[in-house]
């Protein structure tokens, strides 16, 4: 759904309900609801209540995009309102559909939202481009997107002036990243560590690292998933996709990034497969920070690849870190698919991240880093840590505590299991929160 500055004629026009409209047509109209008023050969007309908040505008924008799709409108016109930018962004997001693997797919309608400034257009289009990039990465099947092709996709960001560096298996082993190498050992593709840098304007005072879990397919390894559990595991790189999508948007909005802020994305990319060299339950590997980890569950691989990557980000000078990962299934049991679990070691970082998520219309809920739970990962092992105690209770907290052992700077972890897709459609969850966070930093 492209955002345009003008339309010759609108197939679908939105009007805000007013006293002159028939009470029969607008009675009981609810916030965020779109109701058909009339249909004619020159265009259709729908009514809605004027949004009084950004949240209402986002709900209305999504509903309008669904209505346009149902009515097969080629163009949509919306009158000016105080929250027009939020409405437009939500309409563009809802209007996206994966069409690359269909012989024929419907084209998205053009959208005109009156009253938007040139700056509004630039920001909305940048966010939309970032969301689309993230959603296309998440949606791509594993026979198309693997660690090597994900690295090639990241390379496309160089066209926006971002610096992209890729490490392959030999580089990763040379850097002592034994956990990332172990997870990828069962795959013929091998691992990749992807670093994308948006240089600071002026001297860098803050180096913000955005770290994404990039498991392009997760069989569970030798702790293999059941058939039903394996369906959808191409989406286990939703955190990596969100981080790369945010960098895509920030590349276009770099003039709005505060001076002195350098942003680095780190993507730990691997396939968790079964093979002759694959890690086994009971194997012990040395992490990049020197800790030894016993693998008790090969399906708890995300925390392994993130651990090494968080260590490298800290060693390379990150002053604060945010990681995103589809990490634990029990997070979905606790918070569902709309709300991400937030864990953080720093109160100021937590506050900024909550504010950014609220401004983006994405929901987070802080969960505790309850230190006694880490004991389950420290006992009954000859290594420093186990990667799982095989006990579901508190598993999201324990996974976050595991990650905390590999960070030495202010850090926040977003468990986005369940958030990366909705009804089999990739969402790009996290892109807008990260962009908001950086721009307001």
C-alpha positions as CSV (number, residue, x, y, z in Angstrom):
1,X,0.0,0.0,0.0
2,X,2.0,3.0,-1.2
3,X,1.5,6.4,0.6
4,X,0.8,9.1,-2.0
5,X,0.6,12.9,-1.9
6,X,-2.4,13.2,-4.3
7,X,-5.1,11.2,-6.0
8,X,-7.0,11.8,-9.2
9,X,-10.0,10.0,-7.7
10,X,-10.5,7.7,-4.7
11,X,-12.2,4.3,-5.0
12,X,-12.8,4.4,-1.3
13,X,-13.2,7.5,0.8
14,X,-13.3,7.7,4.6
15,X,-15.5,10.3,6.3
16,X,-15.6,10.9,10.0
17,X,-19.1,10.5,11.4
18,X,-20.9,13.8,11.9
19,X,-24.4,14.9,12.9
20,X,-25.5,15.3,9.3
21,X,-25.0,11.6,8.6
22,X,-28.1,9.4,9.1
23,X,-28.3,8.1,12.6
24,X,-29.4,4.8,11.2
25,X,-26.0,4.4,9.5
26,X,-23.8,5.6,12.3
27,X,-25.7,4.4,15.4
28,X,-23.5,2.2,17.7
29,X,-20.4,3.0,15.7
30,X,-17.4,2.0,17.8
31,X,-13.9,3.4,18.0
32,X,-11.7,1.8,15.3
33,X,-14.7,0.4,13.4
34,X,-15.3,1.2,9.7
35,X,-18.9,1.1,8.4
36,X,-20.0,1.2,4.8
37,X,-22.1,4.3,4.0
38,X,-22.6,4.0,0.2
39,X,-21.4,2.4,-2.9
40,X,-21.5,3.9,-6.4
41,X,-19.8,3.7,-9.8
42,X,-17.6,6.7,-8.8
43,X,-16.4,5.4,-5.5
44,X,-17.4,3.9,-2.2
45,X,-17.7,5.8,1.1
46,X,-17.2,4.5,4.6
47,X,-17.6,6.2,8.0
48,X,-15.7,6.0,11.3
49,X,-15.4,7.9,14.5
50,X,-12.6,10.5,14.5
51,X,-9.7,8.9,16.5
52,X,-8.8,10.7,19.7
53,X,-5.5,8.9,20.3
54,X,-2.7,7.3,18.4
55,X,-3.9,3.9,19.6
56,X,-7.4,4.5,18.2
57,X,-5.9,5.8,14.9
58,X,-3.8,2.6,14.5
59,X,-6.9,0.5,15.1
60,X,-8.8,2.5,12.5
61,X,-5.9,2.4,10.0
62,X,-5.8,-1.4,10.2
63,X,-9.6,-1.7,9.8
64,X,-9.5,0.6,6.8
65,X,-6.9,-1.4,5.1
66,X,-8.9,-4.6,5.6
67,X,-12.0,-2.9,4.2
68,X,-10.1,-1.7,1.2
69,X,-8.9,-5.2,0.5
70,X,-12.4,-6.6,0.9
71,X,-13.8,-4.0,-1.5
72,X,-10.9,-4.4,-3.9
73,X,-10.3,-0.6,-3.8
74,X,-7.4,0.7,-5.9
75,X,-7.1,3.9,-4.0
76,X,-8.1,5.2,-0.5
77,X,-8.6,8.7,0.7
78,X,-8.6,9.7,4.4
79,X,-9.4,13.2,5.8
80,X,-6.9,15.0,8.0
81,X,-6.9,14.3,11.7
82,X,-4.6,14.9,14.7
83,X,-3.4,11.3,14.5
84,X,-3.1,10.9,10.7
85,X,0.5,9.7,10.8
86,X,-0.4,6.8,13.2
87,X,-3.4,5.9,11.0
88,X,-1.3,5.9,7.8
89,X,1.5,3.8,9.3
90,X,-1.0,1.2,10.6
91,X,-2.8,1.1,7.2
92,X,0.4,0.5,5.4
93,X,1.4,-2.3,7.8
94,X,-2.0,-4.0,7.6
95,X,-2.0,-3.7,3.8
96,X,1.1,-5.8,3.4
97,X,0.8,-9.3,2.2
98,X,3.4,-11.8,1.1
99,X,3.0,-12.2,-2.7
100,X,6.4,-13.4,-3.9
101,X,5.4,-17.1,-3.9
102,X,2.0,-16.7,-5.6
103,X,1.5,-16.8,-9.4
104,X,-0.8,-13.8,-9.1
105,X,-1.3,-11.5,-6.2
106,X,-3.5,-8.4,-5.8
107,X,-1.8,-5.0,-5.9
108,X,-2.0,-2.9,-2.8
109,X,-4.2,0.3,-3.1
110,X,-2.7,3.8,-3.0
111,X,-3.3,5.7,0.2
112,X,-3.8,9.4,0.6
113,X,-4.0,10.7,4.1
114,X,-4.6,14.5,4.1
115,X,-2.8,16.8,6.4
116,X,0.5,14.9,6.6
117,X,3.7,16.9,6.3
118,X,6.7,16.0,4.1
119,X,8.5,14.9,7.3
120,X,5.5,12.6,8.2
121,X,5.7,11.0,4.7
122,X,9.5,10.4,5.0
123,X,9.2,8.8,8.5
124,X,6.1,6.6,7.5
125,X,7.7,5.4,4.3
126,X,11.0,4.6,6.1
127,X,9.2,2.6,8.8
128,X,7.1,0.9,6.1
129,X,10.3,-0.1,4.2
130,X,11.8,-1.4,7.4
131,X,8.7,-3.4,8.3
132,X,8.5,-4.8,4.8
133,X,12.1,-5.9,4.9
134,X,11.6,-7.6,8.2
135,X,8.4,-9.3,7.2
136,X,9.8,-10.6,3.9
137,X,12.8,-12.0,5.8
138,X,10.6,-13.7,8.3
139,X,8.2,-15.0,5.7
140,X,10.8,-16.5,3.4
141,X,11.0,-20.3,3.6
142,X,14.2,-22.0,4.8
143,X,15.1,-23.3,1.4
144,X,15.3,-19.6,0.3
145,X,16.7,-18.0,3.5
146,X,19.6,-19.6,5.3
147,X,22.5,-18.0,7.1
148,X,24.4,-17.3,3.9
149,X,21.4,-15.7,2.1
150,X,20.5,-13.8,5.2
151,X,24.0,-12.3,5.1
152,X,23.5,-11.4,1.4
153,X,20.2,-9.7,2.3
154,X,22.0,-7.7,5.0
155,X,24.5,-6.6,2.4
156,X,21.7,-4.7,0.6
157,X,21.8,-2.2,3.4
158,X,25.1,-0.9,2.1
159,X,23.1,1.0,-0.5
160,X,21.8,3.2,2.3
161,X,25.3,4.0,3.5
162,X,25.4,1.4,6.3
163,X,28.6,-0.6,6.9
164,X,28.1,-4.4,6.7
165,X,30.6,-7.0,7.8
166,X,30.1,-10.8,7.6
167,X,32.0,-13.5,9.5
168,X,31.8,-17.1,8.3
169,X,32.5,-20.3,10.2
170,X,36.3,-19.9,10.2
171,X,36.1,-16.3,11.4
172,X,33.6,-17.3,14.1
173,X,35.8,-20.2,15.4
174,X,38.8,-17.9,15.3
175,X,37.0,-15.4,17.6
176,X,36.3,-18.2,20.1
177,X,32.6,-18.3,19.5
178,X,32.2,-21.9,20.4
179,X,28.5,-21.8,21.1
180,X,27.5,-20.2,17.8
181,X,29.7,-22.7,16.0
182,X,28.2,-25.6,17.9
183,X,24.7,-24.7,17.0
184,X,25.5,-24.5,13.3
185,X,27.6,-27.7,13.2
186,X,24.8,-29.9,11.9
187,X,24.1,-27.6,8.9
188,X,26.0,-27.7,5.6
189,X,25.6,-23.9,5.4
190,X,27.5,-23.1,8.6
191,X,27.0,-20.0,10.7
192,X,27.3,-16.3,10.0
193,X,27.9,-13.4,12.3
194,X,26.5,-10.3,10.6
195,X,27.4,-6.8,11.9
196,X,25.6,-3.7,10.4
197,X,26.8,-0.3,11.5
198,X,25.1,3.1,11.3
199,X,28.0,5.5,12.1
200,X,27.3,8.3,14.5
201,X,27.0,11.9,13.3
202,X,30.0,13.5,15.0
203,X,32.0,11.7,17.7
204,X,30.3,8.5,19.0
205,X,29.4,9.0,22.6
206,X,26.9,6.1,22.8
207,X,27.2,2.8,20.9
208,X,23.9,1.0,20.9
209,X,24.0,-2.7,20.0
210,X,20.8,-4.3,18.6
211,X,21.3,-8.1,18.8
212,X,19.0,-10.5,16.9
213,X,18.6,-14.3,17.1
214,X,18.8,-15.5,13.5
215,X,18.0,-19.2,13.5
216,X,16.8,-19.6,10.0
217,X,15.3,-23.0,10.7
218,X,15.1,-24.9,14.0
219,X,14.6,-28.7,13.9
220,X,15.5,-28.8,17.6
221,X,18.6,-30.8,16.7
222,X,19.0,-34.1,18.4
223,X,16.4,-33.0,20.9
224,X,14.2,-33.0,17.9
225,X,10.8,-31.2,17.8
226,X,7.6,-33.1,17.1
227,X,6.1,-32.6,13.6
228,X,3.6,-30.0,14.8
229,X,6.3,-28.1,16.7
230,X,8.5,-28.0,13.7
231,X,5.9,-26.2,11.6
232,X,6.7,-22.5,11.5
233,X,10.3,-22.8,12.6
234,X,11.4,-20.8,9.6
235,X,10.2,-17.9,11.7
236,X,12.8,-18.5,14.4
237,X,14.8,-15.6,13.0
238,X,12.1,-13.1,13.8
239,X,14.5,-11.2,16.1
240,X,17.1,-10.9,13.5
241,X,14.5,-9.8,11.0
242,X,13.3,-7.0,13.3
243,X,16.8,-5.8,14.0
244,X,17.6,-5.7,10.3
245,X,14.3,-4.0,9.5
246,X,15.0,-1.3,12.1
247,X,18.4,-0.7,10.5
248,X,16.7,-0.4,7.1
249,X,14.4,2.3,8.5
250,X,17.2,4.1,10.4
251,X,19.3,4.1,7.3
252,X,16.7,6.4,5.7
253,X,16.1,8.4,8.9
254,X,19.8,8.9,9.8
255,X,19.4,12.6,9.8
256,X,17.0,12.3,12.7
257,X,19.3,10.0,14.8
258,X,20.6,12.1,17.6
259,X,24.2,13.2,17.2
260,X,26.8,11.0,18.9
261,X,24.7,7.8,18.6
262,X,26.3,4.9,16.7
263,X,23.9,2.0,16.1
264,X,25.2,-1.5,15.5
265,X,23.2,-4.6,14.6
266,X,24.6,-8.0,15.4
267,X,22.9,-11.0,13.9
268,X,23.8,-14.6,15.0
269,X,22.7,-16.7,12.0
270,X,22.6,-20.5,12.0
271,X,20.5,-23.5,11.2
272,X,19.8,-25.9,14.0
273,X,19.9,-29.2,12.2
274,X,20.7,-32.9,12.7
275,X,23.9,-34.2,11.1
276,X,27.2,-36.0,11.7
277,X,28.8,-33.0,13.3
278,X,25.7,-31.7,15.1
279,X,26.0,-31.0,18.9
280,X,24.6,-33.7,21.2
281,X,23.1,-33.6,24.6
282,X,26.0,-33.7,27.1
283,X,28.5,-32.0,24.8
284,X,30.4,-29.1,26.4
285,X,31.5,-26.0,24.5
286,X,33.6,-22.9,25.4
287,X,31.8,-19.6,24.9
288,X,33.5,-16.4,23.6
289,X,33.7,-15.1,27.2
290,X,35.5,-18.2,28.4
291,X,32.6,-19.9,30.2
292,X,32.0,-23.5,29.5
293,X,28.4,-24.6,28.7
294,X,27.0,-28.1,28.8
295,X,24.3,-28.6,26.2
296,X,21.5,-30.6,28.0
297,X,18.9,-29.6,25.4
298,X,19.9,-29.0,21.8
299,X,16.5,-27.3,21.2
300,X,17.6,-24.5,23.6
301,X,19.9,-23.2,20.9
302,X,18.8,-19.6,20.7
303,X,20.4,-18.6,24.0
304,X,23.7,-20.2,22.9
305,X,24.0,-18.1,19.7
306,X,22.9,-15.0,21.5
307,X,25.4,-15.6,24.3
308,X,28.4,-15.5,22.0
309,X,27.0,-12.5,20.1
310,X,26.3,-10.5,23.2
311,X,29.9,-11.1,24.3
312,X,31.3,-9.9,21.0
313,X,29.1,-6.8,21.1
314,X,30.4,-5.9,24.6
315,X,34.0,-6.6,23.6
316,X,33.6,-4.3,20.6
317,X,32.6,-1.4,22.8
318,X,28.8,-1.4,23.0
319,X,27.6,0.9,25.8
320,X,24.1,-0.6,25.9
321,X,22.5,-3.6,24.3
322,X,19.0,-4.7,23.4
323,X,18.4,-8.2,22.1
324,X,15.3,-9.6,20.4
325,X,14.7,-13.3,20.2
326,X,11.9,-15.8,19.6
327,X,13.4,-17.6,22.6
328,X,10.9,-19.5,24.8
329,X,7.6,-21.2,24.2
330,X,6.5,-20.6,27.8
331,X,6.6,-16.8,27.1
332,X,3.6,-17.4,24.8
333,X,1.8,-19.2,27.6
334,X,2.5,-16.3,30.0
335,X,1.9,-13.3,27.8
336,X,0.3,-14.5,24.6
337,X,1.4,-13.3,21.1
338,X,0.6,-9.5,21.5
339,X,2.9,-8.8,24.4
340,X,6.7,-9.3,24.5
341,X,8.5,-10.3,27.7
342,X,11.0,-7.7,28.8
343,X,14.0,-8.4,31.0
344,X,16.6,-5.8,31.8
345,X,19.6,-5.1,34.0
346,X,19.2,-1.3,33.9
347,X,16.3,0.7,35.1
348,X,17.0,3.7,32.9
349,X,17.2,1.5,29.8
350,X,14.0,-0.3,30.8
351,X,12.2,3.0,31.1
352,X,13.3,4.2,27.7
353,X,12.4,0.9,26.1
354,X,8.9,0.9,27.6
355,X,8.3,4.5,26.4
356,X,9.5,3.5,22.9
357,X,7.2,0.5,22.8
358,X,4.3,2.5,23.9
359,X,4.9,5.2,21.3
360,X,5.2,2.4,18.6
361,X,1.9,0.7,19.7
362,X,3.8,-2.5,20.6
363,X,3.3,-4.0,24.0
364,X,6.0,-5.2,26.5
365,X,5.7,-6.5,30.0
366,X,8.7,-6.5,32.4
367,X,9.5,-9.8,34.0
368,X,12.0,-10.3,36.9
369,X,15.6,-11.5,36.6
370,X,15.1,-13.6,39.7
371,X,18.7,-14.7,40.4
372,X,17.9,-17.8,42.5
373,X,16.5,-19.4,39.4
374,X,19.9,-19.5,37.8
375,X,20.9,-22.2,40.2
376,X,19.0,-24.7,38.1
377,X,21.6,-24.1,35.3
378,X,24.6,-24.3,37.6
379,X,24.0,-27.6,39.5
380,X,24.5,-31.2,38.3
381,X,27.0,-30.2,35.6
382,X,30.8,-30.4,35.3
383,X,30.7,-27.1,33.3
384,X,30.1,-23.5,34.4
385,X,26.5,-23.6,33.1
386,X,23.9,-25.9,31.5
387,X,21.9,-24.4,28.7
388,X,18.6,-25.8,30.3
389,X,17.5,-27.6,33.4
390,X,14.6,-29.2,31.4
391,X,12.0,-27.7,33.8
392,X,9.4,-25.6,32.1
393,X,8.4,-23.6,35.2
394,X,10.1,-20.1,35.0
395,X,11.9,-21.1,31.7
396,X,11.7,-17.6,30.2
397,X,13.3,-16.1,33.3
398,X,16.0,-18.7,33.4
399,X,16.8,-18.2,29.7
400,X,17.2,-14.5,30.3
401,X,19.4,-15.2,33.3
402,X,21.6,-17.4,31.1
403,X,22.0,-14.5,28.7
404,X,22.8,-12.1,31.5
405,X,26.0,-14.1,32.2
406,X,27.4,-12.9,28.8
407,X,26.8,-9.1,29.1
408,X,28.9,-6.5,30.9
409,X,27.0,-3.4,29.9
410,X,23.4,-2.1,30.5
411,X,21.2,-4.7,28.7
412,X,17.6,-5.5,27.9
413,X,16.2,-8.7,26.4
414,X,12.9,-8.9,24.6
415,X,11.5,-12.4,24.3
416,X,9.3,-12.1,21.2
417,X,8.2,-15.8,20.9
418,X,4.7,-15.6,19.3
419,X,5.1,-12.0,18.3
420,X,6.9,-12.5,15.0
421,X,3.8,-13.9,13.2
422,X,0.1,-13.5,13.6
423,X,-2.2,-16.1,11.9
424,X,0.7,-17.2,9.8
425,X,1.5,-13.6,8.6
426,X,4.8,-12.1,9.5
427,X,4.4,-9.0,11.7
428,X,7.8,-7.4,11.9
429,X,7.2,-6.9,15.6
430,X,10.0,-4.8,17.2
431,X,11.0,-2.7,14.2
432,X,9.0,0.3,15.3
433,X,10.0,0.0,19.0
434,X,13.7,-0.1,18.1
435,X,13.4,2.8,15.7
436,X,11.5,4.9,18.3
437,X,14.1,3.9,20.9
438,X,17.0,5.1,18.8
439,X,15.4,8.3,17.6
440,X,14.4,9.3,21.1
441,X,17.7,8.2,22.6
